[in-house]
Amino acid sequence: MIETLLRMAQEFSIDVARARAVVNSIKDVNMYELRQTINDVPDVVASDSSRVLRTYSSAIIYAVQAVALRTSLKDPSGSKLIVKADAGYYIPSLNNYSLITDERLRRILQFVARDLEVASVHELINESDIALFDGSLFTFLWYGKLPEVPREFKFMMARPYRLRDLWRGIVNQVITIKSKAIPMFIAKSIRWSPYLRKLLGDDALSGLTSKVNDLLVINALRPRLPKQPHMLEPIYLERIEDLPKPLDTLDYEDRKYIEPLIPITITYVSFSNLLPHYQVSIPGKLSVSELIEVLSSLYPYSYGGYPDPLKVAHSKCKLSNEEFKYLLLKVGISTHTGREPLGEVA
């Protein structure tokens, strides 16, 4: 244990040193102050989701819940919250007794959660100006290997048995939302660093670990940045080839689903000098003046440093044990039927 901790401490110190070297190599970072007083506050929809699963000796039982909140500082009486949920179970057949891998299960439920998020936002998006999602647009659109969903998977809602079909449905709903409002994806952590790539180039990044990312370096630049709310110079991804793997290598059939979301605007914003920056990714190309306008309009919702509608959606989407059992009942599973996986739930 001590050796492991020492190794982790050494790796951490190396990452910090590398991040410091990157910060020192960056001479100029263009930034723009946000307006803290605006006349027209937008109506906002925010969404988040949570997943719960339980593994038993012969079955896996799961539930997914998404919450969307529409709120307006102009007319608080018009606020509305809706909940969308799905639940089900997986019992391996006798011909396929080995349980599904954790990675495959996680991916299936992740796609279901995204589907519920965009569906809930789509239901509330009319007469709203901005749609907020928790996390990076690239994580939301993450593709990767898309295996078949085993037929033994049972859901309350009818779903395709190909993850590719579910992914396409999610992307289409994001495109529909984009036609009605500004979809804005706000990430507190990231796995891909387009800003450093733009500032330093691929060669300079090749010697850095993935832990030395945009957010780490930008927050290390804090002493050189304004204390008042601000955003950094936006960058634009104008080709699918500019996207992170595996989105940059989509085949033709799936590429056409992503094309309506290109170009993509990326910036980093700070609503408070007490909290770190966040990555903001938006499908479409917003100019500097348009970004200042839309991010300034979010400031009245973000006095605490992070958009309050997303905080509320995050807190409301969590599934309690009682809610989990209720969803199981809705999908036709009772903890009192004596069916083997259910006896273990009770």
Secondary structure, 3 states (H helix, E strand, C coil): CHHHHHHHHHHHHHHHHHHHHHHHHCCCCCEEECCCCCCCCCEEEEEEEEEEEEECCCCEEEEEEEEEEEEECCCHHHCEEEEEEEEEEECCCCCCCCCCCHHHHHHHHHHHHHHHHHHHHHHHCCCCCEEEEECCHHHHCCCCCCCECCCCEEECCCCCCEHHHHHHHHHHHHHHHHCCCEEEEEECCCCCCHHHHHHHCHHHHCCCCCCCCHHHHHHHCHHHCCCCCEEECCEEECCHHHCCCCHHHCCHHHHHHHHHHCCEEEEEEECCCCCCCEEEEEEECCCHHHHHHHHHHHHHHCCCCCCHHHHHHHHHCCCCHHHHHHHHHHCCCCCCCCCHHHHHHC
